[in-house]
């Protein structure tokens, strides 16, 4: 594995007429993809995926600069300036998430070092995400995603495509895959190898997880996994709070940030104790870097909610931007005797005919259940944070009432 060559020289960014709404949509989707890719790079020790993170980080730098330029021209009077001020928080928060994701990727690129046990723990906390270049002779080349029908056939979804220096985020049914496209696949572990080989004409090789051999290291690893899950939830809730101008969601983001701060303090203590007994203490450096970057993501989520917490009126451009993104976040309370009371959630998916994912459950008196592997039976009073289409979100909310 070669040394990382360093950050590219920033390019000159000139003003171009652009919709602030479109820029915010792209920044939100880019920030969420960056989080996924950065942790995946660490999980698989993949320099290829880590380099994709830095390419996206560069894209985010350009997006945020253009968004700031457009905002300066959009504020025509004091009232509009007041409404647009919170948008600067959204832009700054997305940019900080981008920088933190780049720092996570550099754990791999700069060979900072990470315990093997970390990858074993992350494999249970990170949905399988793989990068692959579409081969000339692939059965997918030259066909639209609708024609391939990959998700229905295999459960694997293409969440992004890089074509030369251009990115296609959230590709739709009419998107055509071309030879040399770099595709980001997400899906079940059992399906990824066949899809990867069909797409790239190369086998996919997964590493076996490694168990921690130091008890304090195991505690540190468990803490960083929980910090990751809470920080990601904070980002999702932050955008949801902006969408609905929902102060209760913004307050949950602040509560999550406090919990992440407390976890980081314990995480650092356990990591230092683990260094005492570890055979190679230097390998723990990456763990410290990962903890710092994860905490930055949590702080950035709070910054996104600043306008909501200050009770500033949200400019319509922000609502339009988040509403047009790929998926929406909703907060739902399970009412007594509702259709969803007693429903079972397995691995984050309700056993119903509603296509939605449960990101977290806040249970009165017990706190948060967070992550992709939530297994529980819903009770009256449970507060659910779900992600899905607008149609599924409305149906889920109706059944909870």
Secondary structure, DSSP 8 states (H G I E B T S, - for coil): -------------------HHHHHHHHHHHHHHHHHHHHHHHHHT-HHHHHHHHHHHHHHHHHHHHHHHHHHHH--SHHHHHHHHHHHHHHHHHHHHHHHHHHHHHHHHTT----HHHHHHHHHHS--EEEEE--TT-TTTT-BHHHHTHHHHHS-EEEEEEETTEEEES--TT-B--TT-EEEEE--HHHHHHHHHHHHSS----------SSHHHHHHHHHHHHHHHHHHHHHHHHHHHHHHT-HHHHHHHHHHHHHHHHHHHHHHHHHHHHHHH-S-GGGGHHHHHHHHHHHHHHHHHHHHTHHHHTT----HHHHHHHHTSS-EEEEEE--TT-TTTT-EEETTEESSS--EEEEEEEETTTEEEESTT--EE--TT-EEEEEE-HHHHHHHHHHH-
